[in-house]
Amino acid sequence: MSPVLTSRAGTRTIPATAGIVATGLAVGVAELAAGLLPGGASPFVAVAERIIELTPGPAVELAISVFGGANRLVLLLCMAVGLLTAGALVGIGAAARRWFGPAALGAIAALGIASGLATPALPVLVAVAAPAAGWGLGAGLLQVLLGRRAAGRAGAGEHADDLPDEDRAHRDEPERPRRSFLAVAGAGAVLAAASAGGGRYLQLRDAARRARTNIRLARPATPLPPPPGTASFDIDGLASLVTPNEDFYRIDTAFTVPRLDPDSHAVRVTGMVDTPLEIGYRELVRAADTEADVTLACVSNQVGGSLVGNARWQGVPLAEVLDRAGVHPGATQIVGRATDGWTGGFPVEAAYDGRPALIAVGMNGEPLPEEHGFPARLVIAGLYGYVSDTKWLAEIELTTFEAYDAYWIPRGWAERAPIKTQSRIDVPREGAEVNAGPVTVAGVAWAGVRGVETVEIAVDGGDWREARLAGELARTTWRQWAYEWDATPGQHRIQVRATDGTGRTQTGERSGTLPDGATGHHTIEVTVAG
């Protein structure tokens, strides 16, 4: 290759790189600004939406026929490639004419502003300010990078006669400006990626929250009555019959709560079915006419622990969805798959044996909170959450236990995981000091789908004494219990146990949570003052 051509190619590489990095930063900052501003949405996506609107119908149909459901993703990728190409041209042009860089980046920003203003739901402030902020920082970085490049060329004695007058003074400087260019360009690229990613995260979070506030759940076909007063005791410190959403325990593997757009979210039904399905979130909301009171429990809950809660869930019966798909006779396992890839698997019969088994979209009368699975999740009564209660539900796959192990199974947890009978003392607390005389001992007990028939306490290893039970809200929920203890001065040890609806009493044998849930009697020690 000619040395002259090689030199020219190398000369263009640096300004092209500068242009790409500066353009990337401009777009990234615009995305971040849109995420930080109230009501913000992606300027990049706004441009894509305008492209779709302006594309002739036959071309859109061709794209759908070729790329299917990935047609929008392909468009975004093509836009990204086009943006990088434009960035390279911006850099090359700005190296020859410094005014060209800000002008070209301004044109890109203007395209974003125009697209944003054409988006009805996007506030004018966001439509204008986000691309403008990106333009300002992108243009500034481009000037800095080209200044570093010019200083490096001058210091190396390259084409000194072609340099602008203000850059010739640098031609005797050492090679350090070239390294400085690379450092600044690298930092700019990292900042561009971080800004774009952070901005998109904030936009999705804000979009999910705004969309959630506008969602109205369907009226249940047979609304459940409010919990009766007889189902709860008014005792300070006792867990409430229905756990408020903000107090409901959260255990999952997600480092950050997924922020999902309900307008585009859908749940797929795949695997061993006659007809694979894809059900949009809005369709799920319209069909969610079933309510169920269900207590959920985490398998990691220690004896006496707080990783358990009771809520009224609203959703679509899982069996109805499976019947639409047509389950193959050989299918034995239902796998729920979250948007982040987490999976939980449970027996097919759990969807058909009469227990509440829902694709839930509502919790305690409102759309699911984001941290509890919005837009949709599975709620399967009587099974520990690690096998059944998939949050941020994206897919329901019919398979067999032999063919697939869900997330926690290879990690040592049991394949089948019915909730064990458990009971807990809430009042008084461990280590509390109480006065002699009548002392209320109270708590909750739960037993999956079997219901709770009796609760008993024992003091200092003595006889078991039956406690009072509040009314039963449902067989699938916990029950409050209370016992009036005539406390005498001194140190005392109090234990509790429950018997489920089948007549089986909770074991006192202590075991840890691995592989299928802890066992043992919750025991506390209290001091009774004389």
ZAMARGU-4260 file (C-alpha; in steps of 0.2 Angstrom, whole numbers, plus 5000, padded with zeros to 4 digits):
<rodrens>
0) 5000/5000/5000 | 5006/5018/4996 | 5014/5026/5011 | 5004/5042/5006 | 4987/5032/5007
5) 4993/5024/5024 | 4997/5041/5031 | 4980/5048/5025 | 4970/5033/5033 | 4979/5035/5049
10) 4976/5054/5049 | 4957/5051/5047 | 4957/5037/5060 | 4960/5049/5075 | 4947/5062/5071
15) 4934/5048/5066 | 4937/5041/5083 | 4935/5058/5091 | 4918/5060/5082 | 4912/5043/5086
20) 4916/5045/5105 | 4909/5063/5105 | 4893/5058/5096 | 4891/5043/5108 | 4893/5054/5123
25) 4880/5066/5116 | 4867/5052/5114 | 4871/5045/5131 | 4870/5061/5140 | 4853/5064/5131
30) 4847/5047/5137 | 4853/5051/5155 | 4845/5068/5155 | 4828/5061/5149 | 4829/5048/5163
35) 4832/5061/5176 | 4819/5073/5170 | 4801/5070/5176 | 4791/5061/5162 | 4806/5057/5152
40) 4807/5045/5138 | 4821/5040/5126 | 4825/5052/5113 | 4834/5038/5103 | 4818/5028/5104
45) 4808/5043/5099 | 4818/5045/5083 | 4815/5026/5079 | 4796/5029/5082 | 4796/5043/5069
50) 4805/5032/5057 | 4792/5019/5059 | 4778/5032/5056 | 4786/5039/5040 | 4791/5022/5033
55) 4779/5016/5019 | 4767/5002/5024 | 4774/4989/5011 | 4792/4992/5018 | 4785/4990/5036
60) 4776/4973/5031 | 4792/4967/5023 | 4802/4971/5038 | 4790/4961/5049 | 4790/4947/5037
65) 4809/4946/5037 | 4813/4949/5055 | 4797/4945/5064 | 4795/4951/5082 | 4813/4957/5081
70) 4810/4970/5068 | 4810/4984/5081 | 4827/4978/5088 | 4834/4977/5070 | 4829/4995/5067
75) 4837/5001/5083 | 4853/4991/5079 | 4853/4999/5061 | 4851/5016/5069 | 4866/5013/5081
80) 4877/5008/5066 | 4871/5024/5056 | 4874/5035/5071 | 4892/5028/5073 | 4895/5031/5055
85) 4888/5049/5056 | 4899/5051/5071 | 4915/5046/5061 | 4910/5059/5047 | 4907/5072/5060
90) 4925/5070/5067 | 4933/5070/5050 | 4924/5085/5045 | 4927/5094/5061 | 4946/5091/5059
95) 4946/5101/5043 | 4933/5114/5049 | 4931/5116/5068 | 4914/5124/5066 | 4908/5108/5057
100) 4908/5097/5073 | 4896/5108/5083 | 4885/5111/5068 | 4883/5093/5064 | 4880/5087/5082
105) 4867/5101/5083 | 4859/5094/5067 | 4858/5077/5076 | 4851/5085/5092 | 4838/5094/5082
110) 4832/5078/5074 | 4830/5071/5092 | 4821/5087/5098 | 4809/5086/5083 | 4805/5068/5086
115) 4802/5071/5104 | 4791/5086/5101 | 4781/5074/5089 | 4779/5062/5104 | 4762/5067/5112
120) 4766/5059/5129 | 4784/5067/5130 | 4785/5084/5140 | 4792/5098/5130 | 4805/5101/5143
125) 4812/5084/5141 | 4810/5084/5122 | 4821/5100/5121 | 4832/5099/5136 | 4839/5081/5134
130) 4845/5082/5116 | 4852/5100/5120 | 4862/5094/5135 | 4869/5080/5125 | 4874/5092/5111
135) 4883/5103/5123 | 4893/5090/5131 | 4896/5080/5115 | 4902/5096/5105 | 4913/5101/5120
140) 4921/5084/5120 | 4924/5084/5102 | 4934/5101/5103 | 4944/5094/5117 | 4949/5078/5108
145) 4953/5087/5092 | 4964/5099/5102 | 4973/5084/5109 | 4975/5077/5092 | 4981/5093/5084
150) 4994/5095/5098 | 5000/5078/5096 | 5002/5080/5077 | 5012/5096/5080 | 5023/5089/5093
155) 5027/5075/5081 | 5031/5087/5067 | 5017/5079/5056 | 5010/5091/5043 | 5014/5106/5053
160) 5011/5118/5039 | 4993/5112/5038 | 4989/5116/5056 | 4979/5131/5061 | 4989/5145/5068
165) 4984/5142/5086 | 4990/5124/5085 | 5007/5127/5077 | 5014/5133/5094 | 5013/5115/5100
170) 5023/5107/5086 | 5038/5105/5097 | 5029/5097/5111 | 5033/5079/5115 | 5022/5064/5111
175) 5012/5065/5127 | 4997/5074/5119 | 4994/5058/5108 | 4993/5048/5124 | 4982/5061/5132
180) 4970/5060/5117 | 4968/5041/5120 | 4965/5043/5138 | 4952/5056/5136 | 4944/5046/5121
185) 4943/5031/5132 | 4935/5040/5147 | 4923/5048/5135 | 4918/5031/5128 | 4915/5024/5146
190) 4905/5039/5151 | 4895/5038/5135 | 4890/5020/5138 | 4887/5023/5157 | 4876/5038/5153
195) 4866/5028/5140 | 4864/5013/5151 | 4859/5023/5166 | 4847/5034/5157 | 4838/5019/5149
200) 4836/5011/5166 | 4829/5027/5174 | 4817/5029/5159 | 4811/5011/5161 | 4809/5014/5179
205) 4799/5030/5177 | 4789/5023/5163 | 4784/5008/5173 | 4779/5018/5188 | 4769/5030/5178
210) 4760/5016/5168 | 4757/5007/5185 | 4748/5022/5192 | 4736/5022/5177 | 4732/5003/5177
215) 4714/4999/5183 | 4712/4981/5188 | 4697/4972/5182 | 4682/4969/5193 | 4682/4951/5200
220) 4669/4940/5194 | 4665/4935/5212 | 4673/4948/5223 | 4679/4942/5240 | 4671/4950/5255
225) 4683/4961/5266 | 4692/4951/5279 | 4679/4949/5293 | 4683/4957/5310 | 4683/4939/5318
230) 4698/4934/5308 | 4710/4946/5317 | 4714/4951/5335 | 4718/4969/5340 | 4735/4965/5349
235) 4750/4977/5348 | 4764/4969/5340 | 4754/4955/5332 | 4757/4953/5313 | 4742/4960/5304
240) 4730/4947/5295 | 4734/4955/5278 | 4752/4961/5276 | 4753/4978/5268 | 4762/4978/5252
245) 4776/4989/5259 | 4779/4977/5273 | 4779/4961/5263 | 4795/4952/5263 | 4806/4952/5247
250) 4818/4938/5243 | 4824/4935/5225 | 4841/4935/5215 | 4838/4951/5206 | 4852/4964/5211
255) 4840/4978/5205 | 4822/4977/5202 | 4817/4975/5184 | 4809/4990/5177 | 4797/4983/5163
260) 4786/4992/5151 | 4768/4985/5153 | 4763/4991/5136 | 4776/4979/5128 | 4777/4966/5141
265) 4769/4949/5137 | 4769/4931/5145 | 4773/4917/5133 | 4767/4899/5135 | 4779/4886/5127
270) 4786/4869/5128 | 4775/4853/5129 | 4759/4862/5123 | 4748/4860/5107 | 4747/4879/5104
275) 4761/4891/5110 | 4753/4907/5117 | 4759/4925/5120 | 4748/4935/5131 | 4750/4953/5132
280) 4750/4962/5149 | 4734/4972/5145 | 4725/4956/5140 | 4730/4948/5157 | 4723/4963/5166
285) 4707/4962/5157 | 4705/4944/5161 | 4711/4945/5179 | 4694/4942/5187 | 4699/4930/5201
290) 4704/4934/5219 | 4713/4923/5231 | 4719/4925/5249 | 4736/4916/5250 | 4750/4916/5262
295) 4767/4915/5254 | 4783/4909/5263 | 4801/4908/5258 | 4810/4892/5260 | 4824/4901/5268
300) 4813/4907/5283 | 4821/4901/5299 | 4809/4895/5313 | 4801/4910/5320 | 4807/4921/5305
305) 4798/4935/5296 | 4800/4929/5277 | 4782/4925/5276 | 4767/4936/5272 | 4748/4936/5268
310) 4740/4945/5254 | 4725/4946/5243 | 4730/4942/5225 | 4721/4945/5209 | 4724/4937/5192
315) 4720/4924/5179 | 4718/4906/5184 | 4734/4897/5178 | 4723/4882/5173 | 4713/4893/5161
320) 4729/4899/5152 | 4736/4881/5151 | 4719/4875/5144 | 4720/4887/5130 | 4738/4881/5126
325) 4733/4863/5128 | 4745/4853/5139 | 4753/4837/5133 | 4749/4822/5143 | 4767/4819/5147
330) 4771/4836/5154 | 4775/4835/5173 | 4783/4851/5177 | 4777/4870/5175 | 4792/4881/5174
335) 4790/4900/5177 | 4804/4910/5169 | 4807/4928/5174 | 4813/4942/5163 | 4831/4940/5170
340) 4831/4921/5167 | 4827/4915/5184 | 4816/4900/5185 | 4805/4890/5197 | 4797/4874/5193
345) 4782/4865/5201 | 4771/4850/5197 | 4758/4852/5184 | 4744/4845/5195 | 4746/4861/5206
350) 4738/4871/5193 | 4723/4859/5193 | 4720/4852/5210 | 4709/4866/5216 | 4722/4877/5226
355) 4723/4895/5221 | 4736/4896/5206 | 4736/4912/5197 | 4745/4923/5185 | 4744/4937/5196
360) 4743/4956/5191 | 4736/4963/5208 | 4741/4963/5226 | 4730/4969/5240 | 4718/4979/5228
365) 4732/4987/5217 | 4743/4983/5203 | 4758/4972/5208 | 4772/4983/5216 | 4788/4983/5205
370) 4798/4974/5219 | 4784/4960/5220 | 4784/4956/5202 | 4776/4970/5191 | 4769/4968/5178
375) 4764/4949/5182 | 4770/4935/5193 | 4765/4917/5198 | 4756/4914/5214 | 4754/4896/5218
380) 4747/4892/5236 | 4755/4879/5247 | 4772/4879/5239 | 4788/4888/5244 | 4792/4903/5233
385) 4808/4896/5226 | 4799/4883/5216 | 4783/4892/5211 | 4781/4911/5214 | 4791/4918/5199
390) 4791/4937/5199 | 4793/4947/5183 | 4785/4933/5173 | 4790/4932/5155 | 4787/4913/5151
395) 4778/4898/5157 | 4786/4882/5150 | 4778/4865/5151 | 4791/4851/5153 | 4796/4837/5164
400) 4806/4836/5180 | 4818/4824/5171 | 4821/4836/5157 | 4824/4852/5167 | 4830/4858/5184
405) 4825/4875/5189 | 4837/4888/5196 | 4839/4882/5214 | 4838/4863/5211 | 4856/4861/5206
410) 4861/4871/5221 | 4855/4858/5233 | 4837/4863/5236 | 4823/4850/5235 | 4813/4847/5218
415) 4796/4847/5227 | 4793/4859/5241 | 4776/4860/5249 | 4775/4873/5263 | 4778/4865/5280
420) 4767/4868/5295 | 4774/4883/5305 | 4770/4894/5320 | 4777/4910/5327 | 4777/4920/5343
425) 4775/4939/5339 | 4771/4945/5357 | 4780/4946/5368 | 4797/4947/5359 | 4812/4937/5362
430) 4821/4944/5378 | 4806/4955/5383 | 4803/4960/5401 | 4785/4959/5406 | 4775/4961/5422
435) 4769/4947/5433 | 4750/4943/5430 | 4740/4941/5414 | 4751/4942/5399 | 4745/4940/5381
440) 4755/4928/5371 | 4751/4929/5352 | 4757/4926/5335 | 4752/4918/5318 | 4753/4900/5311
445) 4752/4893/5293 | 4751/4877/5284 | 4751/4879/5266 | 4734/4873/5258 | 4730/4862/5273
450) 4724/4876/5285 | 4727/4878/5304 | 4716/4868/5316 | 4724/4871/5333 | 4739/4881/5340
455) 4746/4877/5357 | 4759/4884/5369 | 4770/4877/5382 | 4779/4886/5396 | 4795/4880/5403
460) 4793/4862/5395 | 4776/4860/5403 | 4760/4853/5396 | 4754/4860/5379 | 4739/4872/5382
465) 4727/4877/5368 | 4727/4895/5362 | 4712/4904/5355 | 4712/4905/5336 | 4705/4920/5326
470) 4693/4916/5312 | 4700/4908/5296 | 4701/4919/5281 | 4705/4905/5270 | 4713/4888/5271
475) 4728/4895/5261 | 4731/4909/5274 | 4739/4910/5291 | 4729/4912/5306 | 4731/4923/5321
480) 4731/4915/5338 | 4732/4921/5356 | 4734/4914/5374 | 4732/4923/5391 | 4746/4917/5402
485) 4746/4920/5420 | 4765/4925/5422 | 4775/4922/5437 | 4791/4931/5442 | 4807/4924/5435
490) 4815/4918/5418 | 4803/4908/5407 | 4804/4899/5391 | 4788/4899/5379 | 4786/4887/5364
495) 4772/4886/5351 | 4766/4873/5339 | 4752/4871/5327 | 4741/4857/5320 | 4736/4858/5302
500) 4719/4853/5294 | 4724/4835/5291 | 4727/4833/5310 | 4746/4832/5308 | 4755/4842/5322
505) 4771/4852/5318 | 4786/4843/5323 | 4798/4849/5336 | 4813/4842/5328 | 4825/4856/5323
510) 4832/4856/5306 | 4839/4870/5295 | 4831/4877/5279 | 4841/4866/5267 | 4834/4857/5257
515) 4816/4860/5259 | 4812/4871/5274 | 4816/4873/5292 | 4807/4863/5306 | 4805/4865/5325
520) 4795/4874/5338 | 4798/4893/5339 | 4804/4896/5357 | 4807/4913/5366 | 4814/4917/5383
525) 4806/4931/5393 | 4809/4939/5410 | 4794/4942/5421 | 4796/4956/5434 | 4791/4953/5452
</rodrens>
